[in-house]
Amino acid sequence: MKKRPRIIAGLLFCILAVASVALLWPGEREPEYKGRTLTQWIVLHDRATGAESVHKSAYDPSTLWEADNAVYHIGTNALPWLIKWIQSVPSRSRWRQKTADALDKLPGELWDRTPVDSSLDDPAQTRLGVAGWGFYMLGSNANAAVPELTRLANDRALPQISRNAAMGALTSIGEAGVPTLLAILSDRTHPNRSDAAGDIGHTRLGTNADIAVHLLAKCVADPDTATAARAAGALGYLKIKPEVSVPALAQGLRDPRDEVRSDCAMSLSRLGELARPALPELTVALADSNRNVRISATNACRKIAPDLLK
């Protein structure tokens, strides 16, 4: 009986020793440049854009250049970290959301100054943001990551990671990631198909432009509403090959689905003068039963043929 306390104390000592070694043992370090880690440079770049009001920072071109230069020098050493972070899965914890919702109701000045702002950030969500921004900053310098990102994008057992890899990283990389996005869009069984349709309109297509526009034009009539609508939207953002996109969008104005007609009209509005061949269909759409379609058709006609509205 007297030995038991000693045994327990010995076990506790061993547990504490192991825990201390685990905590103090130097792990793999993030790549650095001029004393800052990869994460720090990416966050600095994000804040220097001035887009996030909570950071209370204005647009700072010199800092943007410095951060871009730093990530460029880190180069491919950043890829293992970015690939790891792009696989983060946010917890979506209720307490964070409820607290954030409550703070959103406060006056702007109070919210900007609250000390708990950063504590509400989900660490996994933060890593996702850093990874996405990092791939965007590297662009074609991240081409070596495409095979692994393609594997992740097609892993249907992990849909959230698959979506992050395909829609975030591959889109940011640009031309080298487009074949994977086109393959996903071509696969009617792929869960990320509609996301691919939309994101193709926001990436650098390069030599894949012709294939991409023809595929998107075909998808405007797709049975899946989300895919059809996002394909229509992508054609408007790309503003290339109007001889292919405009007829597809004009035909889409006759689609029975409100969402598809609305996105087709909106894209024709973005195309402006390039969409002139679609004027007959746009004229009919001015009296569409859906308000959003009527508004987008009116905007398109205003850009193409303002006299028509008179």
TITORDREN-508971 format. One record per residue (C-alpha): residue number from 1; residue in three letters; y, z, x. Coordinates in steps of 0.001 Angstrom, whole numbers, plus 524288, in hexadecimal, padded with zeros to 5 digits. Layout:
# TITORDREN-508971
k: NUM&r: ALA&c2: Y&c3: Z&c1: X
...
This chain:
# TITORDREN-508971
k: 1&r: MET&c2: 80000&c3: 80000&c1: 80000
k: 2&r: LYS&c2: 80952&c3: 80315&c1: 80B2E
k: 3&r: LYS&c2: 80749&c3: 7F595&c1: 810F6
k: 4&r: ARG&c2: 80C0F&c3: 7EE87&c1: 804AF
k: 5&r: PRO&c2: 81AB8&c3: 7F0F2&c1: 806FF
k: 6&r: ARG&c2: 8194E&c3: 7EC0C&c1: 814F1
k: 7&r: ILE&c2: 81221&c3: 7DFD6&c1: 8105F
k: 8&r: ILE&c2: 81C72&c3: 7DD24&c1: 80604
k: 9&r: ALA&c2: 82756&c3: 7DF67&c1: 80FE5
k: 10&r: GLY&c2: 82096&c3: 7D645&c1: 8196B
k: 11&r: LEU&c2: 81F41&c3: 7CBB6&c1: 80F1A
k: 12&r: LEU&c2: 82D91&c3: 7CD02&c1: 80B61
k: 13&r: PHE&c2: 8316B&c3: 7CBF2&c1: 8199D
k: 14&r: CYS&c2: 8297C&c3: 7BF7D&c1: 81B1C
k: 15&r: ILE&c2: 82F4C&c3: 7B994&c1: 80ECB
k: 16&r: LEU&c2: 83D0F&c3: 7BCC3&c1: 81376
k: 17&r: ALA&c2: 83A29&c3: 7B72C&c1: 820E4
k: 18&r: VAL&c2: 834EF&c3: 7AA78&c1: 81B49
k: 19&r: ALA&c2: 84097&c3: 7A960&c1: 81207
k: 20&r: SER&c2: 84A0E&c3: 7ABBE&c1: 81D36
k: 21&r: VAL&c2: 843C7&c3: 7A146&c1: 82599
k: 22&r: ALA&c2: 84427&c3: 797A6&c1: 81A28
k: 23&r: LEU&c2: 85282&c3: 79A57&c1: 81800
k: 24&r: LEU&c2: 856C1&c3: 79A4D&c1: 8262C
k: 25&r: TRP&c2: 84E0A&c3: 78F78&c1: 82B6A
k: 26&r: PRO&c2: 856A1&c3: 7838E&c1: 82DD4
k: 27&r: GLY&c2: 85340&c3: 778C6&c1: 82424
k: 28&r: GLU&c2: 85641&c3: 76A6E&c1: 82529
k: 29&r: ARG&c2: 864E8&c3: 768AD&c1: 82620
k: 30&r: GLU&c2: 86CF8&c3: 75ED9&c1: 81EC0
k: 31&r: PRO&c2: 872A8&c3: 75423&c1: 82735
k: 32&r: GLU&c2: 88092&c3: 75708&c1: 82B7A
k: 33&r: TYR&c2: 88C67&c3: 74FDD&c1: 8308F
k: 34&r: LYS&c2: 8981B&c3: 7566E&c1: 836D2
k: 35&r: GLY&c2: 893D1&c3: 763E9&c1: 8324E
k: 36&r: ARG&c2: 891A1&c3: 76096&c1: 823F9
k: 37&r: THR&c2: 8849A&c3: 75E64&c1: 81D2F
k: 38&r: LEU&c2: 880F8&c3: 7525B&c1: 81567
k: 39&r: THR&c2: 882FF&c3: 759E6&c1: 808C1
k: 40&r: GLN&c2: 8906A&c3: 75E8F&c1: 80CED
k: 41&r: TRP&c2: 894E6&c3: 750C3&c1: 81044
k: 42&r: ILE&c2: 88FFB&c3: 74B41&c1: 80360
k: 43&r: VAL&c2: 89670&c3: 75611&c1: 7FB6E
k: 44&r: LEU&c2: 8A2FA&c3: 75454&c1: 80335
k: 45&r: HIS&c2: 8A2D5&c3: 745D9&c1: 80012
k: 46&r: ASP&c2: 8A07D&c3: 74891&c1: 7F1A7
k: 47&r: ARG&c2: 8ABE9&c3: 75200&c1: 7F0E9
k: 48&r: ALA&c2: 8B4F0&c3: 7490C&c1: 7F88F
k: 49&r: THR&c2: 8B3B0&c3: 73EBF&c1: 7EDE2
k: 50&r: GLY&c2: 8BBC7&c3: 747C1&c1: 7E535
k: 51&r: ALA&c2: 8B2FE&c3: 74480&c1: 7D9A5
k: 52&r: GLU&c2: 8AE54&c3: 75268&c1: 7D734
k: 53&r: SER&c2: 8B965&c3: 75AAA&c1: 7D1CC
k: 54&r: VAL&c2: 8B201&c3: 7675C&c1: 7D3E4
k: 55&r: HIS&c2: 8B315&c3: 76525&c1: 7E27C
k: 56&r: LYS&c2: 8C205&c3: 764CC&c1: 7E144
k: 57&r: SER&c2: 8C283&c3: 75A1B&c1: 7EB84
k: 58&r: ALA&c2: 8CA6D&c3: 74D90&c1: 7EB89
k: 59&r: TYR&c2: 8C64F&c3: 74067&c1: 7F08D
k: 60&r: ASP&c2: 8C5A6&c3: 74188&c1: 7FF60
k: 61&r: PRO&c2: 8C2E8&c3: 7347C&c1: 80637
k: 62&r: SER&c2: 8C2A2&c3: 73A38&c1: 813EB
k: 63&r: THR&c2: 8B83E&c3: 7442A&c1: 81017
k: 64&r: LEU&c2: 8B08F&c3: 73994&c1: 8090E
k: 65&r: TRP&c2: 8B091&c3: 7315E&c1: 8155B
k: 66&r: GLU&c2: 8ACA8&c3: 73CF7&c1: 81DCB
k: 67&r: ALA&c2: 8A154&c3: 7407D&c1: 814C3
k: 68&r: ASP&c2: 89CCF&c3: 7324E&c1: 813D3
k: 69&r: ASN&c2: 89D0E&c3: 73159&c1: 8228F
k: 70&r: ALA&c2: 8954E&c3: 73DF6&c1: 823E6
k: 71&r: VAL&c2: 88A8F&c3: 739B8&c1: 81A8C
k: 72&r: TYR&c2: 88A30&c3: 72C69&c1: 8213E
k: 73&r: HIS&c2: 887BE&c3: 7332D&c1: 82E55
k: 74&r: ILE&c2: 87D38&c3: 73BF7&c1: 82879
k: 75&r: GLY&c2: 87728&c3: 72F5A&c1: 82358
k: 76&r: THR&c2: 86895&c3: 72EAB&c1: 820E4
k: 77&r: ASN&c2: 866F0&c3: 73CEA&c1: 824FD
k: 78&r: ALA&c2: 86C5A&c3: 73FF6&c1: 8177C
k: 79&r: LEU&c2: 86196&c3: 738BA&c1: 8102E
k: 80&r: PRO&c2: 856BE&c3: 7431D&c1: 81079
k: 81&r: TRP&c2: 86064&c3: 74CEE&c1: 80AF2
k: 82&r: LEU&c2: 865D4&c3: 743E4&c1: 80092
k: 83&r: ILE&c2: 85820&c3: 73FFA&c1: 7FC43
k: 84&r: LYS&c2: 85462&c3: 74E54&c1: 7FB37
k: 85&r: TRP&c2: 86097&c3: 751C5&c1: 7F378
k: 86&r: ILE&c2: 85F4A&c3: 74636&c1: 7EA26
k: 87&r: GLN&c2: 85291&c3: 74C68&c1: 7E595
k: 88&r: SER&c2: 8595E&c3: 758D9&c1: 7E0FC
k: 89&r: VAL&c2: 8573D&c3: 75C5A&c1: 7D2BD
k: 90&r: PRO&c2: 86261&c3: 763E9&c1: 7CC27
k: 91&r: SER&c2: 85E55&c3: 77069&c1: 7C554
k: 92&r: ARG&c2: 86727&c3: 76E5F&c1: 7B972
k: 93&r: SER&c2: 867D5&c3: 77D2F&c1: 7B7FB
k: 94&r: ARG&c2: 86DC2&c3: 781B0&c1: 7AB33
k: 95&r: TRP&c2: 87670&c3: 78C3F&c1: 7B0E2
k: 96&r: ARG&c2: 87D4E&c3: 78297&c1: 7B9C0
k: 97&r: GLN&c2: 87FAC&c3: 77941&c1: 7AE87
k: 98&r: LYS&c2: 88453&c3: 783CD&c1: 7A540
k: 99&r: THR&c2: 88DA4&c3: 7896D&c1: 7AF51
k: 100&r: ALA&c2: 892CF&c3: 77BFC&c1: 7B2C0
k: 101&r: ASP&c2: 894C8&c3: 778DA&c1: 7A451
k: 102&r: ALA&c2: 89C65&c3: 78582&c1: 7A291
k: 103&r: LEU&c2: 8A4F5&c3: 782C7&c1: 7AE6B
k: 104&r: ASP&c2: 8A788&c3: 774F5&c1: 7A9B5
k: 105&r: LYS&c2: 8AE8D&c3: 77AEC&c1: 79E05
k: 106&r: LEU&c2: 8B838&c3: 78216&c1: 7A6CA
k: 107&r: PRO&c2: 8C581&c3: 77C21&c1: 7AA0B
k: 108&r: GLY&c2: 8C4DE&c3: 772DB&c1: 7B59F
k: 109&r: GLU&c2: 8CBEB&c3: 77BBF&c1: 7BF48
k: 110&r: LEU&c2: 8C2DD&c3: 7872C&c1: 7BC8B
k: 111&r: TRP&c2: 8B6E0&c3: 77EB6&c1: 7BE54
k: 112&r: ASP&c2: 8BB9C&c3: 77904&c1: 7CB41
k: 113&r: ARG&c2: 8BDF1&c3: 78691&c1: 7D0D0
k: 114&r: THR&c2: 8B199&c3: 78D3A&c1: 7CC28
k: 115&r: PRO&c2: 8A9CA&c3: 792F6&c1: 7D78E
k: 116&r: VAL&c2: 89CB9&c3: 79010&c1: 7D115
k: 117&r: ASP&c2: 89E70&c3: 78159&c1: 7D0FE
k: 118&r: SER&c2: 89588&c3: 77EB7&c1: 7DC98
k: 119&r: SER&c2: 88B7C&c3: 788D3&c1: 7D847
k: 120&r: LEU&c2: 888D4&c3: 780D8&c1: 7CC08
k: 121&r: ASP&c2: 88480&c3: 7751D&c1: 7D3DE
k: 122&r: ASP&c2: 875EB&c3: 772E2&c1: 7D33E
k: 123&r: PRO&c2: 87188&c3: 771CC&c1: 7E194
k: 124&r: ALA&c2: 8681A&c3: 766D7&c1: 7DE2E
k: 125&r: GLN&c2: 872B2&c3: 75F7B&c1: 7D6E2
k: 126&r: THR&c2: 87BAE&c3: 76132&c1: 7E28B
k: 127&r: ARG&c2: 8715E&c3: 75BAB&c1: 7EBC1
k: 128&r: LEU&c2: 86F8E&c3: 7501A&c1: 7E2AB
k: 129&r: GLY&c2: 87E0F&c3: 74D62&c1: 7E2DF
k: 130&r: VAL&c2: 87EB4&c3: 74E5D&c1: 7F1A9
k: 131&r: ALA&c2: 87308&c3: 74533&c1: 7F308
k: 132&r: GLY&c2: 878A2&c3: 73B12&c1: 7E9CE
k: 133&r: TRP&c2: 885D7&c3: 73B52&c1: 7F086
k: 134&r: GLY&c2: 87F3E&c3: 73ACD&c1: 7FDDC
k: 135&r: PHE&c2: 8778B&c3: 72E8E&c1: 7FA6E
k: 136&r: TYR&c2: 88418&c3: 72871&c1: 7F54C
k: 137&r: MET&c2: 88B39&c3: 72B8B&c1: 80206
k: 138&r: LEU&c2: 8803A&c3: 72602&c1: 80A58
k: 139&r: GLY&c2: 87E7E&c3: 719D4&c1: 8020B
k: 140&r: SER&c2: 87689&c3: 70F98&c1: 8093B
k: 141&r: ASN&c2: 874C2&c3: 7191D&c1: 81497
k: 142&r: ALA&c2: 86B01&c3: 72002&c1: 80BAB
k: 143&r: ASN&c2: 86278&c3: 713E1&c1: 80A07
k: 144&r: ALA&c2: 85754&c3: 71A88&c1: 81156
k: 145&r: ALA&c2: 8560D&c3: 72403&c1: 805F4
k: 146&r: VAL&c2: 8534A&c3: 71949&c1: 7FBED
k: 147&r: PRO&c2: 8444D&c3: 71983&c1: 7FD05
k: 148&r: GLU&c2: 84399&c3: 7283C&c1: 7FAA6
k: 149&r: LEU&c2: 84DCF&c3: 7279F&c1: 7EFE0
k: 150&r: THR&c2: 8462D&c3: 71C96&c1: 7E986
k: 151&r: ARG&c2: 839F7&c3: 724F3&c1: 7E9BC
k: 152&r: LEU&c2: 8415B&c3: 73026&c1: 7E368
k: 153&r: ALA&c2: 8479D&c3: 7271A&c1: 7D971
k: 154&r: ASN&c2: 83A39&c3: 722AD&c1: 7D4F3
k: 155&r: ASP&c2: 8341E&c3: 73046&c1: 7D47E
k: 156&r: ARG&c2: 8329E&c3: 731DB&c1: 7C5CE
k: 157&r: ALA&c2: 82CD5&c3: 73F60&c1: 7C734
k: 158&r: LEU&c2: 83A5D&c3: 74435&c1: 7CB46
k: 159&r: PRO&c2: 843C9&c3: 73D2E&c1: 7C21B
k: 160&r: GLN&c2: 84FF2&c3: 744C7&c1: 7C5CE
k: 161&r: ILE&c2: 84E15&c3: 74294&c1: 7D45F
k: 162&r: SER&c2: 84A98&c3: 7347B&c1: 7D18D
k: 163&r: ARG&c2: 8575F&c3: 732B5&c1: 7CA47
k: 164&r: ASN&c2: 85F42&c3: 7390E&c1: 7D529
k: 165&r: ALA&c2: 85908&c3: 73081&c1: 7DF8B
k: 166&r: ALA&c2: 85A0D&c3: 723C1&c1: 7D828
k: 167&r: MET&c2: 866F7&c3: 7256D&c1: 7D148
k: 168&r: GLY&c2: 86E27&c3: 72D52&c1: 7DB72
k: 169&r: ALA&c2: 869D7&c3: 72A35&c1: 7E929
k: 170&r: LEU&c2: 8653D&c3: 71C2B&c1: 7E7AC
k: 171&r: THR&c2: 8716D&c3: 7185C&c1: 7E022
k: 172&r: SER&c2: 87A22&c3: 71E8C&c1: 7EA81
k: 173&r: ILE&c2: 87339&c3: 717BF&c1: 7F5C0
k: 174&r: GLY&c2: 87629&c3: 70A83&c1: 7EFD5
k: 175&r: GLU&c2: 86FB2&c3: 6FD89&c1: 7F2C2
k: 176&r: ALA&c2: 86353&c3: 702F5&c1: 7F908
k: 177&r: GLY&c2: 860C0&c3: 70B63&c1: 7ED0D
k: 178&r: VAL&c2: 862D8&c3: 7008A&c1: 7E301
k: 179&r: PRO&c2: 854FB&c3: 6FAC6&c1: 7E36E
k: 180&r: THR&c2: 84F82&c3: 707F8&c1: 7DF4A
k: 181&r: LEU&c2: 85959&c3: 7090B&c1: 7D42F
k: 182&r: LEU&c2: 85610&c3: 6FB39&c1: 7CFB9
k: 183&r: ALA&c2: 8478C&c3: 6FE47&c1: 7D023
k: 184&r: ILE&c2: 849D9&c3: 70A5B&c1: 7C7BF
k: 185&r: LEU&c2: 851EA&c3: 70277&c1: 7BE0A
k: 186&r: SER&c2: 8472D&c3: 6F82C&c1: 7BD5A
k: 187&r: ASP&c2: 83CC6&c3: 70263&c1: 7BA3B
k: 188&r: ARG&c2: 83D01&c3: 704EE&c1: 7AB8E
k: 189&r: THR&c2: 834FE&c3: 71158&c1: 7AD6A
k: 190&r: HIS&c2: 83DE8&c3: 717AB&c1: 7B789
k: 191&r: PRO&c2: 844D5&c3: 723E7&c1: 7B26C
k: 192&r: ASN&c2: 85121&c3: 72107&c1: 7BA64
k: 193&r: ARG&c2: 85293&c3: 71314&c1: 7B5BD
k: 194&r: SER&c2: 85F09&c3: 714D0&c1: 7ADCF
k: 195&r: ASP&c2: 8654C&c3: 71C9E&c1: 7B8E0
k: 196&r: ALA&c2: 86238&c3: 71190&c1: 7C244
k: 197&r: ALA&c2: 868A9&c3: 707CC&c1: 7B909
k: 198&r: GLY&c2: 8754C&c3: 70F72&c1: 7B914
k: 199&r: ASP&c2: 8759A&c3: 712CA&c1: 7C772
k: 200&r: ILE&c2: 8735B&c3: 704E2&c1: 7CC1A
k: 201&r: GLY&c2: 88115&c3: 70274&c1: 7C734
k: 202&r: HIS&c2: 8868A&c3: 70C84&c1: 7D0B4
k: 203&r: THR&c2: 87FF6&c3: 708C7&c1: 7DD69
k: 204&r: ARG&c2: 8819C&c3: 6FE89&c1: 7E807
k: 205&r: LEU&c2: 87849&c3: 6F384&c1: 7E46C
k: 206&r: GLY&c2: 879D4&c3: 6EA99&c1: 7F02C
k: 207&r: THR&c2: 86FD0&c3: 6DFA1&c1: 7F027
k: 208&r: ASN&c2: 8696C&c3: 6E575&c1: 7E405
k: 209&r: ALA&c2: 87520&c3: 6E22D&c1: 7DB5C
k: 210&r: ASP&c2: 86F5E&c3: 6D618&c1: 7D4FC
k: 211&r: ILE&c2: 86265&c3: 6DC8D&c1: 7D1B0
k: 212&r: ALA&c2: 86941&c3: 6E8C6&c1: 7CCCD
k: 213&r: VAL&c2: 8728C&c3: 6E1B0&c1: 7C390
k: 214&r: HIS&c2: 867C8&c3: 6D94B&c1: 7BDB8
k: 215&r: LEU&c2: 85F34&c3: 6E539&c1: 7BB88
k: 216&r: LEU&c2: 86A50&c3: 6ED07&c1: 7B576
k: 217&r: ALA&c2: 86DD2&c3: 6E18D&c1: 7ACA7
k: 218&r: LYS&c2: 85FCE&c3: 6E109&c1: 7A7F5
k: 219&r: CYS&c2: 85FA8&c3: 6EFBB&c1: 7A5A0
k: 220&r: VAL&c2: 86B6A&c3: 6EF20&c1: 79C6E
k: 221&r: ALA&c2: 86182&c3: 6EB40&c1: 791F4
k: 222&r: ASP&c2: 85789&c3: 6F583&c1: 7962E
k: 223&r: PRO&c2: 85082&c3: 6FCF2&c1: 78B47
k: 224&r: ASP&c2: 85457&c3: 709D3&c1: 791A0
k: 225&r: THR&c2: 86214&c3: 70CD2&c1: 78CEE
k: 226&r: ALA&c2: 8663F&c3: 714D5&c1: 798D0
k: 227&r: THR&c2: 861A3&c3: 70A40&c1: 7A230
k: 228&r: ALA&c2: 86852&c3: 6FF75&c1: 79A72
k: 229&r: ALA&c2: 87538&c3: 706C4&c1: 79951
k: 230&r: ARG&c2: 875A6&c3: 70AAF&c1: 7A7A3
k: 231&r: ALA&c2: 8720A&c3: 6FD09&c1: 7AC18
k: 232&r: ALA&c2: 87D6D&c3: 6F7CB&c1: 7A419
k: 233&r: GLY&c2: 88672&c3: 701E9&c1: 7AA1F
k: 234&r: ALA&c2: 881EF&c3: 6FE8C&c1: 7B7DD
k: 235&r: LEU&c2: 88563&c3: 6F028&c1: 7B607
k: 236&r: GLY&c2: 8933C&c3: 6F40A&c1: 7B2A8
k: 237&r: TYR&c2: 894AF&c3: 6FC72&c1: 7BEB5
k: 238&r: LEU&c2: 88F09&c3: 6F235&c1: 7C7D3
k: 239&r: LYS&c2: 8980D&c3: 6E738&c1: 7C325
k: 240&r: ILE&c2: 89015&c3: 6DCDF&c1: 7CA1A
k: 241&r: LYS&c2: 888E7&c3: 6D09A&c1: 7C5C5
k: 242&r: PRO&c2: 88FC9&c3: 6CF7B&c1: 7B890
k: 243&r: GLU&c2: 887F7&c3: 6C325&c1: 7B5B0
k: 244&r: VAL&c2: 87C38&c3: 6CC33&c1: 7B449
k: 245&r: SER&c2: 88228&c3: 6D8E5&c1: 7AF67
k: 246&r: VAL&c2: 88BCB&c3: 6D3E9&c1: 7A530
k: 247&r: PRO&c2: 881C6&c3: 6CC84&c1: 79CC8
k: 248&r: ALA&c2: 878C9&c3: 6D85E&c1: 79D0E
k: 249&r: LEU&c2: 883CD&c3: 6E182&c1: 798FF
k: 250&r: ALA&c2: 88882&c3: 6D814&c1: 78E73
k: 251&r: GLN&c2: 87AC8&c3: 6D7A3&c1: 788ED
k: 252&r: GLY&c2: 87A54&c3: 6E672&c1: 789BD
k: 253&r: LEU&c2: 885D0&c3: 6E738&c1: 7804E
k: 254&r: ARG&c2: 87C26&c3: 6E2F0&c1: 775D8
k: 255&r: ASP&c2: 87277&c3: 6EDC7&c1: 77912
k: 256&r: PRO&c2: 86F4D&c3: 6F697&c1: 76D6D
k: 257&r: ARG&c2: 8714F&c3: 702E7&c1: 775AC
k: 258&r: ASP&c2: 87F25&c3: 7086E&c1: 775A8
k: 259&r: GLU&c2: 87E1A&c3: 70DDF&c1: 7837D
k: 260&r: VAL&c2: 87A17&c3: 700C5&c1: 7892B
k: 261&r: ARG&c2: 884C4&c3: 6F933&c1: 78218
k: 262&r: SER&c2: 88ED6&c3: 70339&c1: 78666
k: 263&r: ASP&c2: 88B07&c3: 70274&c1: 794C4
k: 264&r: CYS&c2: 88AB2&c3: 6F398&c1: 79456
k: 265&r: ALA&c2: 8986D&c3: 6F318&c1: 78EBD
k: 266&r: MET&c2: 89D2B&c3: 6FCEE&c1: 798C4
k: 267&r: SER&c2: 89788&c3: 6F509&c1: 7A405
k: 268&r: LEU&c2: 89DAE&c3: 6E881&c1: 79EF0
k: 269&r: SER&c2: 8AA7C&c3: 6EFE8&c1: 79ED5
k: 270&r: ARG&c2: 8A880&c3: 6F39E&c1: 7AD27
k: 271&r: LEU&c2: 8A587&c3: 6E579&c1: 7B08C
k: 272&r: GLY&c2: 8B28A&c3: 6E10D&c1: 7AAEF
k: 273&r: GLU&c2: 8B539&c3: 6D289&c1: 7ACB9
k: 274&r: LEU&c2: 8A765&c3: 6D074&c1: 7B18C
k: 275&r: ALA&c2: 8A2A1&c3: 6D39D&c1: 7A3CC
k: 276&r: ARG&c2: 8AA2B&c3: 6C8A2&c1: 79D0C
k: 277&r: PRO&c2: 89D9D&c3: 6C16D&c1: 798F2
k: 278&r: ALA&c2: 89A32&c3: 6CD6A&c1: 790BC
k: 279&r: LEU&c2: 8A682&c3: 6CC6D&c1: 78839
k: 280&r: PRO&c2: 89F4B&c3: 6C76D&c1: 77C1E
k: 281&r: GLU&c2: 89630&c3: 6D32C&c1: 77C1C
k: 282&r: LEU&c2: 8A165&c3: 6DC73&c1: 77F6F
k: 283&r: THR&c2: 8A929&c3: 6D737&c1: 773E5
k: 284&r: VAL&c2: 89DF8&c3: 6DABE&c1: 76ADF
k: 285&r: ALA&c2: 89CD8&c3: 6E80D&c1: 7715B
k: 286&r: LEU&c2: 8AAF0&c3: 6EB2C&c1: 76DB8
k: 287&r: ALA&c2: 8A5C5&c3: 6EE09&c1: 7601B
k: 288&r: ASP&c2: 89963&c3: 6F521&c1: 7649A
k: 289&r: SER&c2: 89476&c3: 7004E&c1: 75C48
k: 290&r: ASN&c2: 894F5&c3: 70963&c1: 76824
k: 291&r: ARG&c2: 8A239&c3: 70EAE&c1: 76C3D
k: 292&r: ASN&c2: 89F10&c3: 70F01&c1: 77AD3
k: 293&r: VAL&c2: 89AE9&c3: 700C4&c1: 77A89
k: 294&r: ARG&c2: 8A772&c3: 6FCF2&c1: 7738F
k: 295&r: ILE&c2: 8AFCE&c3: 7042C&c1: 77D92
k: 296&r: SER&c2: 8A8D8&c3: 6FE23&c1: 78953
k: 297&r: ALA&c2: 8A943&c3: 6F09A&c1: 78341
k: 298&r: THR&c2: 8B7D7&c3: 6F238&c1: 780BA
k: 299&r: ASN&c2: 8BA30&c3: 6F648&c1: 78EDB
k: 300&r: ALA&c2: 8B26C&c3: 6EA92&c1: 793B2
k: 301&r: CYS&c2: 8B9F9&c3: 6E11A&c1: 78B1F
k: 302&r: ARG&c2: 8C6BC&c3: 6E733&c1: 78F83
k: 303&r: LYS&c2: 8C337&c3: 6E3FD&c1: 79DAA
k: 304&r: ILE&c2: 8BD88&c3: 6D682&c1: 79B1B
k: 305&r: ALA&c2: 8C560&c3: 6D0F3&c1: 78FD1
k: 306&r: PRO&c2: 8D01E&c3: 6DA1D&c1: 78B05
k: 307&r: ASP&c2: 8D533&c3: 6CFBF&c1: 781A4
k: 308&r: LEU&c2: 8C872&c3: 6D0B7&c1: 77A4A
k: 309&r: LEU&c2: 8CBDC&c3: 6DE6A&c1: 775C2
k: 310&r: LYS&c2: 8D8D2&c3: 6D9DB&c1: 77006
